[in-house]
């Protein structure tokens, strides 16, 4: 995964592709695709017709998935 860069708007991480998100979440790309269709996975945006993910948003989504058991 790429390093953050400063593009005149402060430190910004490059958007992740589906492969990078699937790797980060330890799920298959097919699962990630299904989640997009079912609108249950991490938020994404379309860039030129391709799904991209903001790493900060993906990490936030993961944190919100945590639940206390017991």
Wavefront OBJ file of the C-alpha trace (Angstrom):
o trace
v 0.000 0.000 0.000
v 1.189 3.468 -0.826
v 2.601 6.076 1.497
v 0.621 9.245 2.257
v 1.573 12.273 0.157
v 1.110 16.017 0.420
v -0.736 17.302 -2.645
v -1.278 20.840 -1.359
v -4.214 19.798 0.841
v -2.260 18.265 3.694
v -1.221 14.673 4.157
v -3.570 12.451 2.131
v -3.412 8.695 1.619
v -4.020 7.431 -1.911
v -7.374 5.736 -2.447
v -7.343 1.954 -2.175
v -8.503 -0.387 -4.912
v -10.735 -3.377 -4.140
v -7.725 -5.710 -3.980
v -6.077 -3.602 -1.282
v -9.281 -3.384 0.768
v -9.917 -7.109 0.447
v -6.357 -7.762 1.616
v -6.724 -5.328 4.535
v -10.021 -6.944 5.624
v -8.797 -10.474 4.902
v -11.785 -11.239 2.666
v -11.972 -12.174 -1.005
v -12.553 -9.597 -3.700
v -15.773 -11.472 -4.513
v -16.994 -10.900 -0.951
v -16.147 -7.212 -1.216
v -18.031 -7.031 -4.537
v -21.068 -8.703 -2.965
v -20.934 -6.258 -0.036
v -20.968 -3.355 -2.514
v -24.058 -4.768 -4.243
v -25.781 -5.400 -0.897
v -24.619 -2.039 0.529
v -23.263 -3.670 3.695
v -19.498 -3.187 3.414
v -17.252 -0.196 3.847
v -18.255 2.976 1.985
v -16.729 3.404 -1.468
v -16.764 5.879 -4.310
v -16.736 5.513 -8.065
v -13.786 7.057 -9.890
v -14.132 6.675 -13.626
v -16.499 3.743 -13.110
v -14.044 1.946 -10.793
v -14.706 1.404 -7.082
v -12.177 3.098 -4.810
v -11.971 3.315 -1.045
v -10.687 5.999 1.298
v -8.354 4.196 3.749
v -9.459 6.440 6.634
v -13.109 5.585 5.961
v -12.374 1.851 5.712
v -10.555 1.890 9.060
v -13.437 3.827 10.622
v -15.947 1.315 9.229
v -13.930 -1.547 10.755
v -13.939 0.171 14.155
v -17.720 0.588 14.000
v -18.145 -3.135 13.291
v -16.652 -4.074 16.656
v -19.223 -5.171 19.201
v -18.903 -6.247 22.791
v -19.737 -9.890 23.443
v -20.354 -10.923 26.999
l 1 2 3 4 5 6 7 8 9 10 11 12 13 14 15 16 17 18 19 20 21 22 23 24 25 26 27 28 29 30 31 32 33 34 35 36 37 38 39 40 41 42 43 44 45 46 47 48 49 50 51 52 53 54 55 56 57 58 59 60 61 62 63 64 65 66 67 68 69 70
